[in-house]
Amino acid sequence: MWNLLRRTRKNQKSGRDVREAGWTSLFQAVAEPFAGAWQQGVKTDPESVLSFHAVFSCISLISQDIAKMRLRLMQTDAHGIRRETRRGDIARLCRRPNAQQKPHPVF
């Protein structure tokens, strides 16, 4: 059982620093689990951050919204401006990968 007055759980190892993990681009802003944690040397690991329901819900909603966006194949022109191209085999695959599926389940 976790005691609010105790700093860590009895059996809990100190977590890894978030910046040491491999996929820290999502959690670089989550450097301390509570105010003053860095002063006490308390670190958090990405697995415990994802187990928090609010963080998991936010990441789920964002990833679902990104999945709804259509794929666009961009090409850089001579002036360095990226424009969408609709020609070629890859652009056709982005629009309709096969006869049964739309792009969302495939990619």
N, C-alpha and C positions, 0 to 999 in steps of 0.2 A: 504494500500500500504506500502511496506517495504522501508524504507529509509536507504541507505547505510551508512550514517553518524550517524544514531541512532544505539544504541547497540542492542536493541530488538524491536520487533513489539509492537504496542500499546496494542493489545488484547491478546498477547501471554503470557502464563504462563511460568515460568521457567521450563525447561524440567527436567526429572529425570536423575540422573547420570546413565551412561551406566552400571556400575557395579551393580546397584541395581536391574536391570531387571532380569527376570528368565532365559533367554536364551542368556546370555552374552558371551558364549564361542566364538561366531562369532565376537563379537564387542569389545573385551577387548582392542584391539589395537586402537580403535577409541575412545579415551578418550577426545579429544578436537576437536570441529568442525572447528576451524581455529587457526592459530598460535597466542598464547597469550590468548586463551579463558579461560584457568584455572586461569590466573591472574585477569581476569575480573569476574570470577564466572559464566561464561556461560557454561551450560551443554546441552547435546543433548540426545534425546530419540531414542530408536531403530526404532520406526515407521518413524521418519523423516529421519533417515539414509537409511532405505530401500526405501524411496520415491525418493531418488537421483538416477537418471537413470544409472550412471556408476556402483554404488554398486549393484543395482538390476540386471543389465546385467551380472556382474561378478558372482554373486551368482547363477543366472540362468544357466550360462554356466558350472560352476563347478558342480552343482547338476545334470545337464543333462549328463555330462561325468561320474559321479559316477554311475548314473543309468544304463549306458551302460555296466558297469563292471559285470562280471559273479559272481554269488554267490559261495563261497567256504566254505565247512564245515571243520573246523580245529579240530584236536585232539592232545593233548599233550601226548608225549610218556614218557617212564620211565626216560629219561634223561632231561626232561623239554623242549624238542624241539617240536615246533608245526609243524605238517605235515597235509597235506590235506587227508581226508578220503573220499572214494567214496562208502563205504559200508553202508548199513542200510537204513531205511525208510526215515529219514530226508535228507540224501544225495540224495536220489531219488527224493524227493520233490523239492530240490534246483535245480536239473537239469530240471525237467519237472513237474510243479505243477498239471496240468491236461491236458486232451487231446486237449483242445481248445486254451490254452494260453501258452505263454512262461514265464519264471520267472519275466521279467521286469514289466509287468503290474500288476502282483499279489502282489509282494513285494514292 
